[in-house]
Amino acid sequence: MHMHSNFPSQPDSGWYHDRRYRVFKQAKAEIGHLLGYFEPRHSHNGHMMQTEAGKEVINFSGYDYLSLTRHPDVQQAALDAVARFGSSAGASRLVSGETPLHQALEQRIADFLGVERALTFVSGHGANVTTIGFLFGKSDLILHDAYIHNSVLEGIKLSGAERRSFNHNDVQDLEEKLKQARPFKHVLVVVEGVYSMDGDAPDLRAIVALKAKYDFVLMVDEAHSLGTIGETGRGIAEMYRVPPEAIDIWMGTLSKSLVSCGGYVAGHRDLIDFLQYNCPGFVFSTGLPPANAAAALAALDIIDRAPSLVEELQDKSRHFLMQAQAAGLNTGTAGGTPVFPIYLDQQAAILACSALRESGVNAFPIIYPAVSKNAARIRFFLNRAHSYAQIDTTIQLLADFLSSVTEPDLAA
Ligand SMILES: Cc1ncc(COP(=O)(O)O)c(C=O)c1O
């Protein structure tokens, strides 16, 4: 059911004169109805979900990689936290103190990653914006992978630093750019542990090796790599057997494998001390709700106790990739992670998602402007609880749909 505004319809607001708004309005009118954007869901966002119409569908649109959001320990921890501390942290932690849960979570994140300290923020996106915006300034250079997440780009904008991108996962291009980085005060290099649109990972060992030749600060965003890669889910440093202290700024989210909400920055105790007393998005923001801290802490405990969950996810990821490739689908550079793009032209991606929805599979197309016009795709996030049969059925449905449509169908 859709809510209707009580306000009488109003004359054009000024937004209609913004070109971006007009482009968006037109696209929404043309394709919005096919995609189910903002449709209420009547269950958790797991390997299955219940739609607005009450239908149970296979779901590939959530980040709960290890299938923990309904784990009894996670739910109980959140309930206990609400019962004991209430629903809110109540104020900024700097000026009103914090709960033992905040401290336990931050220590647990640091221990899990093998670094000295960690600090949590109420949003993963916000953690990148405020950390980069606070630590870097006009006399600095920030080099980032061409496919870096929007939150990093927003942080760079805020910092006022000069921004240059290097080709996706191209260490040689990064080195070229580092050679040209002479007059700057600090140079920051930012990469992701797993690229959320492409499902691939950078060669972290090669990037760390560049630190011996060039003076730069290295930041890794582990939003999609924590809990998913590395033998025990400790992320990209574990996967490459790189010592965690070789990375200056670890960043990650609580919202994906840790089934909560929020973000963290981790590393040397001086970095965290500096941020804890000064970083605007931490200092001037109410702390993480205790229930969110408790849920993330419980999830981290489970991953630590049961690395077999990570192994199962990785097995199913390999299966997905093999089946997709065998069906002739284009997975690009994806591999070794639970994120799978299937590249199609934009019109085909939209129609295929609509057809999948009709057949009981929920996955979303990624289209312009989220990616460039010639890089549209359907993105599948794997969940540990997906069965091998559900993966096979989905790939078969997609392959059948694509072989049933012809070029003229797509152009129509
Ligand atoms: C690479 C990356 N960094 C940061 C974020 C922001 O995290 P959050 O969704 O927890 O705000 C995301 C979210 O999808 C992401 O993919």
The ligand as a MOL file (V3000), in Angstrom:
LIG
                    3D

  0  0  0     0  0            999 V3000
M  V30 BEGIN CTAB
M  V30 COUNTS 16 16 0 0 0
M  V30 BEGIN ATOM
M  V30 1 C 32.6840 -0.0220 -0.4770 0
M  V30 2 C 31.6580 0.5970 0.4210 0
M  V30 3 N 32.0610 1.4840 1.3510 0
M  V30 4 C 31.1780 2.0580 2.1940 0
M  V30 5 C 29.8320 1.7620 2.1340 0
M  V30 6 C 28.8750 2.4370 3.0600 0
M  V30 7 O 28.5150 1.5860 4.0750 0
M  V30 8 P 27.0930 1.6450 4.8050 0
M  V30 9 O 26.1190 1.0290 3.8380 0
M  V30 10 O 27.3130 0.7860 5.9960 0
M  V30 11 O 26.8000 3.0540 5.0980 0
M  V30 12 C 29.3790 0.8460 1.1970 0
M  V30 13 C 27.9320 0.5150 1.1560 0
M  V30 14 O 27.3680 -0.1360 0.4100 0
M  V30 15 C 30.3100 0.2370 0.3120 0
M  V30 16 O 29.9160 -0.6310 -0.6100 0
M  V30 END ATOM
M  V30 BEGIN BOND
M  V30 1 1 1 2
M  V30 2 1 2 3
M  V30 3 2 2 15
M  V30 4 2 3 4
M  V30 5 1 4 5
M  V30 6 1 5 6
M  V30 7 2 5 12
M  V30 8 1 6 7
M  V30 9 1 7 8
M  V30 10 2 8 9
M  V30 11 1 8 10
M  V30 12 1 8 11
M  V30 13 1 12 13
M  V30 14 1 12 15
M  V30 15 2 13 14
M  V30 16 1 15 16
M  V30 END BOND
M  V30 END CTAB
M  END
